[in-house]
């Protein structure tokens, strides 16, 4: 293994260890999810901009994943429609409430929304947590303090209020993403390479949801979990869940 590969490996393993062991609100956040599912509600998931969208994609129709996950995959910030376009829209104040309306977010009391954003400072992110609060929802932030605590107020990337997602949500899962995102030094190159944000986000959200699955079982509820459609009996096992949620989960 090259020294650069070793540096990346060591950094990611260290971050994963912190996510697993230094998140005191993980259990309570997972319990909120389990209780919401027990009430027959969907769990909304939004990745507010750029590559953070992949956290929402990760939980949609996922092998071993919970079925009632309403992934909000907004075309405005999806990279397939243009990376710079995504960056512009994630900085657009007032955009998020309309996205929520389109996905029927917060229409019943006590719904849960997971807001995933590696940086936790842009307008779409802060508007998401504030709008969810207005709608009486329980908010779970998957983000890091690294950028939030170090990016000055007033820079274009920030919501005009200067708020940080991790301070506004009901529950906060810290991804411990290193400042700068990329973490590997290569001799003679000024900019570091090898990003970490997507790995941090997806590991954290899977840790959160597997905990919710365990809590559901402890509550005496059989967790509604997808089987991989690539297994020989996957289609058969998934049919009942597809019939139950296809009319409610927009991208299913």
Buried (B, 14 or more C-beta within 10 A) or exposed (E): EEEBEEBBEEBBEEBBEBBEEEBEBBBEBBBBBBBBBEEEBBBBBBBBBBBBBBBBBBBBBBEEBBBBBBBBBBEBBBBEEEEEBBBBBBBBEEBBBEBBEEBBBBEBEEBBBBBBBBBBBBBBBBBBBBBBBEBEBBBBBBBBBBBBEEBEEEEEBBBEEEBBBBEBBBBBBBBBBBEEBBBBBBEEEEEBEBBBBBBBBBBBBBBBBBBBBBBBEEEEEEBBBBBEEEEEEBEEBBEEBBEBBEEBBBEB
